[in-house]
Amino acid sequence: MDLEDVVEMKAELAKLSDRVVNSLEKKELLARTVTIKVRYSDFSLVTRSHTLERAGCDRQGYAERAAALLDRTDAARRPVRLLGVGVHGLSAKDAAPQAAHPEQLLLE
């Protein structure tokens, strides 16, 4: 079922962000970049990302960043078939951020 209400989309992104944070906490990781994936009903796909200077693991902050990224898409004007939230630039909680090959975690 496609989503057409932006409020519902942001609620779904908050749930997905929560799952990402749970995974990061379980693995004792921090992330610098939050990325969302939006697939519209016509199967076209867009992604939007936001990178912070420092890595973190902030439940509310990730959800707010995902919602802000959604505002940078056509989601308010087009039905959405799929939403995804991922993080990049992972580092261990007690280590410096990785520079060369950051891991990626994507939950849909």
C-alpha positions in Angstrom: 0.0 0.0 0.0 1.4 3.4 -1.0 1.6 6.2 1.5 0.3 9.6 0.5 0.2 11.4 3.9 3.5 13.1 4.8 2.7 12.7 8.5 2.4 9.0 8.1 5.6 8.9 6.1 7.5 10.8 8.9 6.1 8.4 11.5 7.3 5.4 9.5 10.7 7.1 9.1 10.8 7.5 12.9 10.1 3.8 13.4 12.9 2.9 10.9 15.3 5.4 12.6 14.5 3.7 15.9 15.4 0.3 14.4 18.7 1.7 13.1 19.6 3.2 16.5 18.8 -0.1 18.2 21.1 -1.9 15.8 23.9 0.8 16.4 23.5 0.5 20.2 23.6 -3.3 20.1 26.9 -3.2 18.0 28.2 -0.2 20.0 28.6 1.9 16.9 28.2 5.6 16.1 27.4 7.1 12.7 28.0 10.4 10.9 25.6 10.2 8.0 21.9 9.5 7.9 20.4 8.5 4.5 16.8 8.0 3.5 15.6 6.1 0.5 12.2 7.0 -1.1 10.7 4.9 -3.8 7.6 6.4 -5.4 4.6 4.5 -6.7 6.1 4.6 -10.3 9.2 2.8 -8.9 11.5 5.8 -9.3 13.9 6.1 -6.5 15.6 9.0 -4.7 18.0 9.2 -1.8 18.9 12.1 0.5 21.7 12.2 3.0 22.9 14.5 5.8 26.4 14.2 7.4 27.4 15.7 10.7 30.9 16.7 11.7 31.0 14.1 14.5 29.6 10.6 14.7 26.7 10.0 17.1 23.8 7.8 18.0 20.9 10.0 18.9 17.5 8.4 18.6 15.5 11.6 18.3 18.2 13.3 16.2 18.1 10.6 13.6 14.3 10.7 13.3 14.4 14.5 13.0 17.1 14.3 10.3 15.2 11.7 8.4 12.1 13.8 8.5 14.0 16.9 7.3 15.5 14.8 4.5 12.0 13.7 3.4 11.1 17.4 3.1 13.8 17.6 0.4 11.9 15.1 -1.8 8.6 15.1 -3.7 7.0 12.8 -1.1 4.4 15.4 -0.2 3.2 15.5 -3.9 3.6 11.8 -4.9 2.5 8.5 -3.4 5.4 6.6 -1.8 5.8 2.8 -2.1 8.9 2.3 0.0 10.9 4.2 2.7 14.3 3.3 4.0 16.7 4.7 6.6 20.4 4.0 6.6 23.5 5.2 8.3 27.1 5.5 7.0 30.5 6.6 8.4 30.3 4.1 11.2 32.9 4.0 14.0 33.2 2.2 17.3 31.9 4.2 20.3 35.5 4.3 21.8 37.4 4.8 18.5 38.0 7.6 16.0 35.7 7.8 13.0 36.7 5.6 10.0 38.0 7.4 7.0 38.7 5.0 4.2 36.0 2.4 3.9 33.0 3.2 6.2 30.6 0.4 6.8 27.0 0.9 5.8 23.8 -0.2 7.6 20.5 0.0 5.8 17.2 -1.1 7.2 14.0 -1.0 5.3 
